[in-house]
Amino acid sequence: MRKLDTKLMHPRDQITMIIDKIYRSGLTTTSGGNISIIDENGDIWVTPSAIDKGTLRASDIVRVCKDGTIDGRHKPSSEFPFHKAIYECRPEIKAVIHAHPPALVSLSIVRQIPNTNIIPQAKNICGDIGYAPYALPGSDDLGDVIADEFKKGFSGVIMENHGTVVGGTDMIDAYQRFETLEFCCRTIIYGSQIGTPKYLTDEQIEEFESQIPRLLPEMETVEHPSDERAIREDIKKIVHRACDQGLMISSYGTVSVRWRGDDFLITPPQVSRWDMQNDDIVQIKDGKREPGKVPSRSTWLHQEIYKRNPSINSIILTQTPYLMAYSVTDEKLDVRTIPESWIFLQDIPNMPFGSHFAGEEAILNTISNDTPAVIINNDSVLVTGDKLLGTFDKLEVAEFSAKSLVMGASLGKLVPINDDQVEDLRKKFLS
């Protein structure tokens, strides 16, 4: 299975690729943030000081050599001292990202540490989070307080009244930790606007990891006729679109499409969603998987939904910022906000954490034409439909509805479309 491989990418190119993604995702400003890589020689490649993050080029990246000499046409980031301090105290860390994404800054200015037990992969990717007291930006003191936290084993640290810094074994590892941590914080904040976030225990997260079913057997041979290849292209485009629109993050999100009969194609785990390619996607045929590939850990659930629902031909399982507010609070998402929302979704019930485990029946007994989507507490949202684009549209409508409700929570109580109006919609659009 192909994973985004940065081994043959020059540090300059890795840095510009990731800083561009961070900037275009709205996770840093033109002047804010800095990232670095330490190479096999001990030289540190770092973003420059006071250069537009929206137009950064490889030639702008600065190398600070092991002996302290500087190679480049700009000054290194003013925060270079704490990058250097992290590498010195944690030799296994090879990439560092620092920025001021809004949700993480929110926690830093109220001086709270996010509880990553809000969703399983936040705990698995980010682990526990450290907390560095305030120190003057660019100072050796700041490097010392951050290094003190990394020495404790943390790979992500909240910087008091400043932002966050994360490290990784490579640039992709660091980016996924950074992105997932910001998503974790957004989920906590949005959930707090409509209710009280509920957290998983370590035991629940361990149970989640241990219940993953064994791999399906491999096919002996595999064919890729033109209709199968067309589905791969559709899945890739939707995954990239979901990432672009903030409806999927690089570390989480599954898409599948029925092919022929109960056979289908599905995305794999351990591949950055924004870099998903056609050959990453896994064919499932006659209960067997494409040779040499590993399908999503939720393959069993997708397989059973297709078997039991002939009219369902596509499934999206993902985490979106505002729908996850309802996932982590167990609050009911009332889609009777505008006619489109109710027509598309009708009802989105909350399912308990664990109902998506292999062998569980709750979701399978709930999903139908009248209930095309469910929210799984502390995990995800699952949306089903006929054509993949239509299923994606339902996801967008659900997320927009959730966003409107979260944003409106401070204004007053929702006044929903009433029962008579709902019945009129049912007769006109669903009969």
N, C-alpha and C positions, 0 to 999 in steps of 0.2 A: 504494500500500500504506500502511495506517495504522500509524504508529509512535506510541508514547506521546509526545504533544506537550505540553511544559510551557510553551511560549511564552506562552500566555494564562493560565497559572496564577500566582497571586500567590506571591512568594517564601515567604511564611508557609505557604501550602498545600503547596508543594513540600517544604519542610523537614519539616512534620509528616507528610506521606505517607511520606517516606523514613526518618525516624527511627522511625516506627511499624513499618515493614517490617524495619529493622535489629533493633529490639528483639524483635519477634515471631519473628524467625529465630534468636534466641539469639546474636546477634553483638555485643550490648552489654548492660550491666546497667542497673538502674534509675537509677543515678547517673552511669554512665560514658559518655564519648563526647560529641562535639559536632559539629554540621555548620553550614555557612553558605553563603550566596549573596551575591555582589556584584552590584548592579543597574546599570542604564545610567547612573545618577546618581553612582555611586561609593559609594553607601550599602551597608553590609554588614548583612545579616539573619542572625542567629545564634541558636542555641538558648540558653536561659537557664541560669544557674548554679543547681545544687541543686534542680531541678524533676524530678519523676518522668518518666522517658522513656516509661514505659508508658501515661501518660495525657496526654501533651503535646497542647495545643490550639493552634490558629493564634494565638489571642490571647496566648499565652505567649511567642511569638517576639519577640525584641528587635531593633530597628533601631539600629545605630550609624552615625550620619550622617557624611558625609565631613568635616564640620568638627569631629567628635569628640563632638557632643552625642548623648545617648541617648534614644531614644523607646521606651517600653515600661514594663510594670509590674514587671519583674524586672531583676536585674543580668545583663549578658551573661556568657556562659561565661568562666570564669577563663583558658581557653586562647585567648581572642580574639587576644592578641598574635601568635601564629604564623599564625592565619588571615590577619590583616592583612598580615603579612610576605610570605606566599605571593602574595597578590594584587598587592602592590607590585612583586615581582620577576618575576612571570609574568602579564602583562596578559591573555593568552589564557585563563587559568584563571578560571572564573566560579563554581565550586562546590568546596567542600572538605569532606571527611569525615574525622573522627578518631574512633577507637574502640579498644577493647581486645578484639577477638575472640580466642578461645582459641588457635587455631593460630598466628596472627601474634604473639601475646604469647609463645608458646613459643619462636619464633625470636628474638624480641627479648631474652629473658632468657638464651638461650645465645649470643646475639650472632652470629647467622648471617643472611646475606642469602639469600632464596629464589631458586633458579635457575628462572626462568619458562619455560625450555625444556623443562619437564616435559610440557606439552601445548601444541599449537599456539596455541589461542586465549588461553592465559595469556600467551604471549609477545606476541601481537598486541594484546591489550587492555591489558596491564600494562606491557609493555616491560621493560627492566632496572630494578632497584630500588635506590634509594639507601639510605644508612645515616647517621642522625644521632646523634652521641654524646649521652650523657645530659646533661640540664640540668634545673634546677628547674622543675617544672610551673608554668605561668602566667607564667614570667619572660620578659623580653626576650631573655635568653641563649638560651632554648629557641627563640624565634622566629628568632634569628640562625642557629643551627646547622641548623634545618630549611630556612630560606630558602637557605642555602648549597648544600644538596642540590638544591633545586628550580632554582636558578640553573644547575646542571649539565645540566638537561634532564630529570631524573627527574620522573615524575608520581605515583610511589608511593614512600614512604620508610618504612623500619623505624626506629622510635624506640627507642633502646637502653633496655632495662628499662622500657618504657612501652607500646608498642603500634604503631600505624601511622597515617599520614596520607596521603591521596590527594587529587588534584585532578582536575577534569574541565572540559571546555568547557561543560557544563551539568550539572544535578543527576543526570540519568539516566546520563550518561557517567561521572561520578564514582562513582555507586553500582555500576555494572557493574564498574568497575575494583576497587573495594573488595571486592565479593562474589567476583569471580574470583580476586583475590589471596589471600583467605582460603581459597578452595577449593584453590588451588594449594598452599598450605602444608599443608592437611589431607592432600592426596594424598601429599606428600613424607613427612609424619610417619607416616601409616598404612602407606605402603609400606616405610618403614624398620623397622616392627615385624615384618614378615614376610620381608623380603629387602633388597636394595640397589636403590634407585631408579636407573633409567637415563634419561638425558636425550637429547633430540633435538639434532642439530646445527642451526646456522642454515641450512645447505644443505637439510636435510630439511624444515624448516619452509617454506622458500622453494619447494621442490618441491611441497609440499602446496598452497600457494597457487596455483602455476602450473598444476596439473593440473585445476583445477575446469573442468568442461565448459562449453561455450557454452550459452546459454539455449535451451530448447525453443522452437519457433515458437509464436506466439499463435494461439488460435482466432479465427475471425471473429465468431462469436456464442457465447454461453454461456447455458445454462439451469440453473435451480436447482429441480428438482422436490422434493417433500416428503422423499423418502428421502435425497436429497443434503443437504438442510438439516439433517436429523436427525443425519447423520454429522458435520457441522460442529459441532453442539452437543456431541456426544460427545467429539470431539477437544479442543475448548476446555475442557471440564470435566476431562478427564484431564490436560491440560497444567497447569491451575491446581492440581489435586490433587498432581501431581508436585512442583510448586514448594512447595506447603504442607508436603509431607512430606520436603523436602530431597533429592528424587530428580531434580531438574532445577534449574539456575540460570538467571538471567535471560538470560545471553548464550549458552546452549547447550542444545540438545535438539530433537529432531525426532520428530513422530508422524505416521503415515499410516494410512489405512484404505481398503481396497478398496471400490469403489462398485459398478460393473457391469462384468463381464468383467475386463479388465486395466486399466480406468480406476480412478483413486483420487483421494483428497484428501490434501493434505500441508501441513504448517506451513511458513511462510516464514522466511528469515533476517532479521536486523536488526529484530526486534520483541521487546520484553521479554516473556519467556514468561509471567510472572505477570500481564501485562496483555493477553494474547492474546484476540482477539475473533473471532466467527464470520466476519466479512467479511475478516479477514486470511488465512484459510485458502485454499489454492490448489487449484483443480480441475485434474486432468490427464486429458485425454480424447483418445483416438486419438493419443497421443504429442505432444499440444499442450497448452500451458498457458493458463490463464484470462487474458483480456486485461488488461494493465496491472498484472499481479502477477508477483512473482518467487518461485518455489518454493525449498525447501531445496536447499543445494548437494549434498546426497546423493540427490537425486531419481533419478538414473540407477540407483543401487544399489537403491532401493526398487522402481523400475519393473521391473528384472530379476528381483528376488526374486518379485514377483507373477507375472510371466510364466512362471517356471520351477516355481512351487510353488502349484498350484491350491487347496491346503488352507490356505494362509496368507492371512489377510485383514486383518491389522494388524501394524504394525511400530513399535517404539519404539527410537530411537537416542539415548542420553543419557550423562551422566556422573554417577555416584553416588559418594559419598565412599569407601565401603569397597571396592566393586568396582574403583574406579580404583587402589587399592593394588596389585591384581593386574595391572592394565593397565600400570603404570609399572615393575613389577619383573619382569614376564614369569614370575611364579610361577604354578603351576597351582592353580586354585580347585577343591578337592575338595568336591563338594556332597553327599557321603555323610555328612552331619552328622546329620540327622534324616530320617525317612522322607519327609516332605513335600518336602524339598529335592530328593531324588533323583527322586521321582515327577514333579515339575514340570519338572525341568531335565535330568536324566540325566547330561549332560556339558556343560561349557562350555569349549571349547578356546580357547587364545590364538591370535590371528592377528597376523602381523607388521604393524608400521606400514606403511601404503601399500597394504595389501590392500583398503582401502575406496576406493581411487582409481578413477575411471572407467576401464572396460576391464579391470580386474583380475578374475580368476576365483576366487581362493581362497575368499572368503566364500560366493560363489554355489555353489561345489562342496561346501561344508560344511553350510550351513543345510538342515535337513530336519525332518520330524516327530520324529525321534530326537535331533536336535541343534537345538533351537529358539533357542539363544542362543550368541553368541560374544563374547569380549572382544578388542577391537582395541588392541594395545599402544600406549601413550602417546596414546590418543585417546578411546575410548568403549567402551560396551557396547551390543550390538545384540540385541534380544529380539523374537521373532516369535510369532504365535499366531493363533487363529481370531477370537473376539470381542475387542474392544479391552480390555474390563475384565479378561478372562482373561490377556491379554498383560501388562497392568499388574500383575496379581497375580504373574505369573512374575518380573517385575522386582523387586517387593517381596521375594519369597522369595529371589531371588538376592542382593539387597543384605543381607537379614537373615543369610543364610548367611555372606556375606563378613564382616559385622560380628562375628558370633560367632567366626569363625576369627581375625580380627585381635585381638579382645579376649582370646581364649584363648591366643594365641601366647606370652604371658608365663607361662602356667600349665603348659604342657607340650605334647607332641606330640599331634596329633589321633589319636584312635582311631576310625577310620571304621566305618560299618556294613559287615559283611564280605560276601564274595561270595555266600554262601548266603542271607543276609538280603536282599541286592539281588535275587537270583533270585526269592525269594518275593514281593517287591514287584512285580517285573516280571509274574509270573504273575497276581497278584491285580488289579493296577491298569492294566496296559498291554497285556494280551493281548486 
